[in-house]
């Protein structure tokens, strides 16, 4: 059975890059959102297996979206993907419930490593 992945990033270019890396093998597109608010609404509709979530976005940032998604679904599997590599952001993301954190620019093997780790949890 395919693993459904939802992509959340305010950059459509970044969502396209992630889709190109991830949507192979046993992964399929569950949906895309451009901000945290859209992500919460879409998550409820599509119930993805994994979410990749940017941090800095308009309307609602990724950390607040993670908190709300995890409040709805404590088992949500979310990987933060952000150019903001500061230690504080990593800690905030993990405390909010993210299972892993990938810093842009990233290499495809790092994305696959994070997916394997999160799927195993």
N, C-alpha and C positions, 0 to 999 in steps of 0.2 A: 504494500500500500504506500502511496506517495505521501511524503511529509509536506504539509502545507505551510508555506512561509509567507508572512506579511511584512512588507517593507515600509518603513516610515522615515522620510527625510524630506526636508523642504526643497531639496535639489532634485529635480526629475533626472538630471544627468547622473547623480549618485545612485538613485534607485535603479537606473538602467544598468550601471556598472555592476551593482550587487546582483541584479537578476541574471546578468551574463555569467557571473561566477557561480551562483548558487543553483540556478534552475537547470540542473543536469541530474543525471542518475535518479535518485528517489525523491527529488524535491519538485514541488509545483507551486505556482503562484496562488496565494490565497487572496491577496489584495494589496493595494498601495494607498498610503496616506501622506499628506504633505505637512501635517502638524499634529501635535499631541491630541487635540480635540477630535480631529478626524480619526485618529488612531483608536481612541476609546470607542467611538461609535462603530467603526469598522470591525474592531475586535469582537464586539458583541454579535455582529452579524455573521462573520465568517469563521469564528472559533479556530484560529490558526494553531498549528503545533508549535511554531517558533515565530518570534517577531524580531526584526532588526530595527533598532530605534536610534535616531539621531538625538542629540541633546539640545542644541540651540536651534529652535524653530519658532516661527510666529504663532501667536494665539495661545499656545500652551507648550512649554518645553518638554523634552523627553523624560526628565526625571519625574515631573509631576504626573505625566501620562503613565509611567511605569507604576507609580504608587496607586493610581486609580484602577489600572488594569489588574494589578495584584490584589487589590481590595475586592474586585469582582471575582477573580479567579486566582486563588493562592498558588495554583500550580502552573501559572503562566510562565513560559520559557522565553525570556527576553534577553537579547544581546545588544548592548549599547555600541553604537558606531559613531565616533565623533572625532573631529579635528582637535577638540579641546582635551589635550592629554594631561592636564594638570592633575596632580595627586588628589586634590580635593574633589574634583569631578568624578574620578574613579571611585572614591570612597562613597560619595553621595549616590552614585548609580548602584553600587553594590548594596548599600543600606536600603535603597528604595526597592530592591528585589531583583535587579538585573543578575543574570547568571554568568555573564562574561562581558568584557569590555574590549573593543577593537579600536585602535587609533588610526585615523586617516593621515596620510595615505597608507593603504594596506596592500598586502600581497595576497593573492588567492589562497595560498596554503594556510595563511593565518585565519581566513574566513572558514575554510573547511575544518580546521582544527577546532575552532569555537563551536561550529555546528555539531561536530561529533561529540564534543564534551557535553554540550547542553542536551543533546538527544539522549545521551547516556544517563542523564540525571532524572 
